Amino acid sequence: MAQFRPAERPSVLWTADEARRVKQLIDAEPWAQQRARTLPNNTFGRLLRYQVLGDQKAGDEERRYLLSFIDAPLDGKGDGGGSAGLHTANYLNAIRYDALYPSLTPDQRERLEATFRRHIAQDIVQWDADPPPLGILPNLALPRRCGTLMMSVVLQDEKLIRDLWAAKGSFRWFFEDYLADGEFYQEEFAKMTSLI
């Protein structure tokens, strides 16, 4: 098994070095400049504008969404303006955390990490106590598991990553037990592309 090593931050979408190289490409190539002017107004577009193009307003908007997730309720209720209803979009908060990590204060990092850990722990306990039936809503199951696993990855906590991977109902369970019936349930993956 590969040895665990903490990664530099950011590292999920791109590293700081990769962001610099993309910026150089945009500065040098007309086609890249045109594409940069038409980035979508979503998390991925705003994070690229912030990290690669230096757009502070885009970074501030994503930071506002991320910080609204602090102390987010485990049941997904009480949405405060950025926290997803059933937490099917938690992967976005994990990506935001990684991308914005260098600009977060120690207190913000600590509070976000505590929130991520509460959500991960809740999923592990819930999945162990009540393993998901095979009739779960597929369009909620995969994003939820991706988000929870992504939160553990951006925390760079090897034990937490391994515990989550081994839990009943985890991302691993999703592939090994839920999809391993000899059939390929395309809806799962078709819907994920709509999230990305």
HELIX and SHEET records of a PDB file:
HELIX    1   1 ALA A   16  ALA A   28  1                                  13    
HELIX    2   2 PRO A   30  ARG A   37  1                                   8    
HELIX    3   3 THR A   43  GLN A   51  1                                   9    
HELIX    4   4 GLN A   56  LEU A   67  1                                  12    
HELIX    5   5 ASN A   90  LEU A  100  1                                  11    
HELIX    6   6 TYR A  101  SER A  103  5                                   3    
HELIX    7   7 PRO A  106  ALA A  129  1                                  24    
HELIX    8   8 PRO A  138  LEU A  155  1                                  18    
HELIX    9   9 GLU A  158  ALA A  166  1                                   9    
HELIX   10  10 PHE A  171  TRP A  173  1                                   3    
HELIX   11  11 PHE A  174  TYR A  178  3                                   5    
HELIX   12  12 GLN A  186  LEU A  195  1                                  10    
END                                                                             
